[in-house]
Amino acid sequence: METSASKDIDYRLMVETTQEGIWTIDANGVTTYVNPAMARILQYKPVEMIGRHLFDFTDDRGQEICACNMKRREQGIVEQHDFEFIRKDGSRIIATLETAPLQDEKGNYMGAIAGVIDVTERRLAEANLERLSRRLELKLAEQSRELDNSQRQFEAIFQGAGDLIFFSDIHGNVMVANSAVETILGYSPEEFTQLHVLDIVVGLNPAEMTEILQQLSQSGQVSREDLHRHRDGSLVPVEVKLTSVVLDGKSGIVVIARDLREKKKMEQSLFVSQKREAIGRLAGGIAHEYNNRLATILLAGRMALHHLASDHPAREYLERIMTSAQNSAILTKQLLAFGCQQILHPKILDINSIVKQTERLLSPLLPEDIDLSLDMPSQLPTISFDPALFEQIIINLVINARDALTTGGGVIIRTGQSRLQAKDLGAFPAKTGHFVWVEVEDNGEGMDPETAERAFEPFFTTKDVGQGTGLGLSMVQGTVQQANGYVELESYEHQGTRVRVYFPARDDAVTELPVMPQSPQSRVLGQGHVLLVEDEEDLRSLCQTILEHAGYQVTVAHSYKQAEEVCLHDPRRIDLLLTDVVMPGRSGPELYRHVSPMRESMKVLFISGYDKDILSREGLNLDDCFLSKPFNSDQLIQAVDRLIGKVNRAPENKPDYVPQSLT
């Protein structure tokens, strides 16, 4: 049997050689034993520690902890805890202690024993790990916040974009879409995700889809223009950019579609504007020569009719010539108005009075199965506009309404006033403010949206060849825009059309209606000397004859140089310079500037078929000194009378060549 002494040797050997520190203290905390491992942990020799108090190996804070722990040992409590010691060199270590009380046979407290393991490196590693873990947690939290912010920003951009943005898989199934889909195509985002791209893109087929996917695989991006189908069935032109992406390991396509409806409208408006400008330049270029010919035909024809008996066989053919020439003059005016080059002669107008006067002209134009009615308030503000062109606008609109009533119906002419703000004008090039309007409405065939979109386009017409020029609405728009107004069209297929024309209202309530020309019998003869300068011989001769029979003395000249010679010879006898604006060599305004100093009281009357720009650059008052070609004899005589006056005297006994008004 193993003896007690041998057991003690074994225990001591085990304690002395173990790598775990063993430390015993008495009831007062004085060290009674440490094994070599414990001494090494604190960098002492065992003999250096025995007899020293536990407090010697720690700081003040450690001493407080030791005191508490010793009381717990005295109470018989066994526990494990970490404790910080100060080693011999002053450095600090962290040790894990397994502590238990020591008692005698009677259970009296004698001290305590502790197993001590140096865990400094472990605790440092744990602390570092804890710090790293905490730092990682903070970093993850920060990144999570950044991700949340980024996602919120992306969501704001995605949902706030004006363009339609949606994601589809490579098979064409829509997965997600932004809120712009509601504005552009009329679907909610949820409804849109139930669609396939073949439901959206007009004309797209599976073969073309495959081709697009191949292009995306090669370049990563494809741009194109498409038509997308709106929820209501209408077609929306869009500019599309497709980009291939990979999300969550799945391939797909991001589609950005930009609504081109406004852009297309602007392009169409620009096209019409450029077309109007081009035709306006063309019209202005031919108007001078063309109107010279028309003026000659109309004046000579009227004088010829004056000499023919009412039953003369040639009279019918001559009247046809006159009618054709008058229609040609109207067409020229339409071309000039369409190109915004028609020279306006504005008057202060009460549009209700003009509409009532025009009604008499409209009745013969309408068949019996079309009813014409007026709906006008008792009083409206006045406008400033050319009365002849206003009348022409009404006639054009009523003729258009008549042609739309193929089986009869009704045409209503209304007038009114409105105060318009910028939101009411849309894309119309007009100023905001107070407007007076006239509208013509019919209950005829109406127009489909495509036709209505092109209604103001020059030369666009749905009528048969020879039944219309396509200039009616274009002329109305061009003329009204010159007066800072605009035209509004509303039409529904099989329901009818309404065209409303807005004119800026005048602030005052004064009304001036066009003055009717005096009849030849009531006219008093003029007096004065007219220098007539016109390079067209036939027109010059006719004007001379008309003025001479109106009582004026007339000297004629065919060029700037000849007119200059007349004035240099005796300028005092010239009361009025009546000159064409455009002549070979130098212009009529240049002639007037040159000769007017020779006689300060000399008046001037310019005649021309166009060239408003030349007169504007010369700073001339068109109302006072301009007469547009073609004109009739009444208009010529009235213009001359207004400028150089007239006296009462009996007419001479000679044929009266003064014709009636041609308009």
Steps between C-alpha positions, in 0.01 A plus 500: 500500500603852428597682817382845600852634458523382144165661419622828639805476280286435197270793574791733561667386179182559307450846651861597446508396137158611376482795260206643691584734784403392853468767767395465864441770757413494868192655653669843499591488132871426551658265246579161646591318180553552126621240260772571245243559222329769709829668576594498130168658405582802719876490421595411861668212674272310738696610804454866396123468514451283812423716804377794294143622504279451202461881477871528409430358155226734386393865498248686715206389290627140516536521877134596534405202288728270703341612826155422367610165362667399828175563683322281248757223558447537875131443428592175327432619146687332214520698176693580185590851398758707315743715690770747399844452665810718491813307419844559640598719203189715545315360203147377542345167420153361503452164667205271543470378861317190625470587872378294795515541879738289723350363827628285787342178620246699694404715204670811619618738224877481463558681169452437130653321208492605136593342174638777276530503119657791311238603243652835408560418135164328475321797655693741280405291200142487621506874559643557155245264359230683690625831373517366147157350539365828630674692225359257246154542647536879477628471143216271404252734662653794312496310173144393569404864554684598181327218316165614635578858398622384160190289455277789603687729260468243223132458577451878490685524167323195361153616597565869434635456149286653227592216265343157521751254652427131528691173542415186308651155492660373181168343402327840493297474820478833682626463858484854640416850370510853635203732550560681168322212329173645626568840343635369170302181434209521745583182698569473871844345573322190632293461182807552285686210664230266369594583140747361248704732278308364201187650660673838528709554186291539186618275217764316705516126427699211653752499214577869552527439876764235435691742277492768772631250759788413266586869462491541879732203550750660261487867599318502833271782388245566222322827412193523277168677447179305556128544535365388838135414544318716757248341734223679306623351171668813365859489378782684678827569314798432727877507485626180662838409649549134597788386723586141594556445875549216746307519828528231767671279246216534250533668161248766407443824313455852634278703265486881510222641280468875439162641392545671160148637460594859585818475294304372199251784540784752510661342195168513316452861607851584382435321170179698445676821600786435259254405227303816568819707489614339174164545330476849647831590337381342176168684520673827576734446209225450243237730652641822356504383138184294536301779660614746233342271242186451706461873558520560126249223421252614765517871418487447122227239530282726713543786255416268209184383677403863551500550121310181413125488485333263744398267213833503318606138417858564618388616843457145636854402403644823639322446831650151518843653449429750779379228737809290435727801555322586826541141621868518408533819703341326799741205461796741498372659820464155653858414411627826648290456812620141532860624490415785744591754230150632429497874565227566754287813518363477854189684609322513832229237457189378674513135393126449559424764237746346253352152552148633438616674181681185384189287561344650187796376295485152653140414420562447124792269583290256704250246360146487636569197720761689706370733771716802595443662840671771706562496875649832610488699827358850485831679553868410465827693520635617166803360318756650264504299178465526124122485431541343157717221638263447794218453251718260300575297815128455572430398141786247498384339825136481389600348164705236685198428722273479194729247332493283814117487494463257210141411595391832646509624857569817693770767519519735799707818514567608859686794648623563853790610716748326732788586729773249428798405713818326389356157589209562261725576204697175494747516212322789326730796423269762652515729800282456805224748572154605387378353170190532286418189298284380216437131436333295231359161601338230289350161575651335194746220436770626735863393482700213642796599723755455220308728263439761771872497578576601141209740450721812505767347279533695173340337195365214712142422399265203509295640212514368146743650253369836384262534796740680735851642527574390856581861588177593680600429861865577428398843372280558805781402736764707321281811488387473862853444628601826335248669730636320814202265509471126455270229369361208700355190334292227663361214293355157566437243232129472403413774751618825345765770511542828686755763398545797735705804399634726778581870451656728767224720644536877503457684830267764358149444371521717185378327189598591146347309214642496149395806304311409184636670189305783347319430178635676190184711476542650850874550484644852467785537252853529630758758421877494507790370299610137527836366388430132419811278496435140388721278285208285376369685195146357498445563869652847473266590213189374681584684823561819300159471331317437830667792679446740210129415488493551878609862443875479559783615275738212441860491383638150442850360530617143440821512705681661791713708264205633298309591819807678634522707181133604530550618857821686418324682214214639711459344846247760619223361280519146650247454783522121525767246410317175414773237459554127491718369783710260295635627168803425283801680639399694812188464713198723550596591861844610375334718236279666762794572731683658208223724361295589810745774613430675168146566624430451870122475453530214250307190611580141408292189429686170456342214307629143513396138491717414801829610656380596841859457621631774271235744622560408863873557465423842353294589809186576298146529636315242295153626589575843355712432195453146373259329260540129437462342156272395347271794578184628335435850372297601806786408731751691287287815486419490874869467587595797281204706628604436859853624440460813285134598552217585264277795403136522397456558130280355230635202313612558144290365211702187426453124553511385863760224524486476880401137566305351790685328784640164400470353847 
